[in-house]
Amino acid sequence: MRVSRWQLTKREAQILRLVAAGCEYKLIAVELLCRERTIKFHVGQIMIKLNAYNNRHAVAIALKKRLLQVDEIPELPD
């Protein structure tokens, strides 16, 4: 199955929301019941698809392209 450049999988979108919230990879891995290495792989795929330089750039692109809405970003407890 070929995925268009801007199309993220459900898992990638879920991870991107947590990255946008400021979660570290280790915390995301615990939350999603997977390994930190798996999260790094997904973030790499997100960056390739969005042609982003880093996590913050990926979030900015996703917001600009409306792949991510501000109200979808979870708030982290203090």
C-alpha positions in Angstrom: 0.0 0.0 0.0 1.4 3.4 -1.0 0.9 6.2 1.4 0.9 9.8 0.2 3.5 12.2 1.4 1.3 14.0 3.9 -0.8 11.0 5.0 0.1 9.7 8.5 -1.0 6.4 9.9 -3.2 6.4 12.9 -0.2 5.3 15.1 2.0 8.1 13.6 -0.7 10.7 14.3 -1.1 9.4 17.8 2.7 9.7 18.4 2.8 13.1 16.8 0.1 14.4 19.2 2.2 13.1 22.2 5.4 14.6 20.8 3.5 17.9 20.3 2.5 17.7 24.0 6.1 17.6 24.9 6.3 13.9 25.9 9.7 12.2 25.8 10.1 9.0 23.7 10.4 6.9 26.8 7.1 8.2 28.2 5.4 7.7 24.8 6.6 4.1 24.7 5.3 3.4 28.2 1.9 5.0 27.3 1.6 3.0 24.0 3.0 -0.2 25.4 5.9 -0.5 23.0 9.7 0.1 22.9 11.3 3.4 22.8 13.1 2.2 19.6 9.7 1.7 18.0 8.7 5.3 18.8 12.0 6.6 17.3 11.2 4.6 14.2 7.7 6.1 13.9 9.0 9.6 14.5 11.6 9.1 11.8 8.8 8.0 9.4 6.8 11.1 10.4 9.8 13.3 9.7 10.3 11.7 6.3 6.7 12.1 5.3 6.5 15.7 6.4 10.0 16.5 5.2 10.8 17.9 8.7 14.2 18.6 10.2 13.2 17.7 13.8 10.3 17.0 16.0 9.3 20.7 16.5 9.4 21.2 12.7 7.2 18.1 12.2 4.6 19.5 14.6 4.7 22.9 12.9 4.2 21.3 9.5 1.4 19.1 10.8 -0.4 22.1 12.3 0.1 24.1 9.1 -1.2 21.3 6.9 -4.0 20.6 9.3 -2.9 17.1 10.0 -2.9 18.0 13.6 -5.3 20.4 15.5 -4.2 22.3 18.6 -7.2 20.9 20.5 -6.0 17.4 19.7 -2.8 17.9 21.7 -3.2 16.4 25.1 -2.3 18.4 28.2 0.3 16.9 30.4 -0.1 16.9 34.2 2.2 19.2 36.1 
